[in-house]
Every structure is written in C-alpha cells, then in structure tokens.
Amino acid sequence: MAERLRTYAAFWPYYVGEHVRPATRRLHFLGTALVLACLVLGVTADAWWLAAMPVAGYGPAWLAHLLTERNRPATFRYPFYSLVADFHMFGLMCLGRMDAEVARVKAAGRP
C-alpha cells in the first residue's frame, strides 16, 4: 500500500482486510477488553493500571499480527485510525456483526 489513506472511511476497509482471520480478531478483542478493564481499575482502584493499558491492548493485538495474520500492524502507519478501528471492531464483535463486515469488505475488494 503505497498511497496514504487520508480518511477513516478509506482506512476501515484496509483495516478489516488486515484482520481477516478470526483468531486475529479474537486476540484484538481480548486486548481491547483488557484495555477497558485497566481503565476501570485505573479510575476506581489504582492509577498504576492506566500504565498497563498500552501493553494490555497492543500485546495481544501485535501477537495476533505476528503469529496469526502474519502482517504488520496498522498502528505503525496509522496510529489514530488504528485505535479508533480497534474499538469499532470491538463494538461490531460485541454485536455479532464483525464476520459479516469482513465478508462485505472482501466482496467489495479491499484497497
């Protein structure tokens, strides 16, 4: 992908295409859930939990890309869009709609 994606709408299909394997999405889901847990614990129990958020979130996600998807995390090139997309994917997974979104993006042809 040589040309830079300039909008989130353009980035989203690329992001989905980088997360086609269910195991990758599950590890991302785990990471995002851990981030949310660290946030709650950081606010309610001990602020040190806030420092664990990046490791809790990126650890499982980056392992997924390394071991399952075998691609480079979008975070390195698109940090903000990638963060938003992680929560977007998390929400779709909570609703049971992410598999359909992957199928839709594949059918449309990813960038």
Buried (B, 14 or more C-beta within 10 A) or exposed (E): EEEEBEEBEEBBBBBBBBBBBEEBBBBBBBBBBBBBBBBEBBEEEEEEBEEBBEEBBBBBBBBBBEEBBEBEBBBEBBEEBBBBBBEBBBEBBEEEEBEEBBEEBEEEEBE
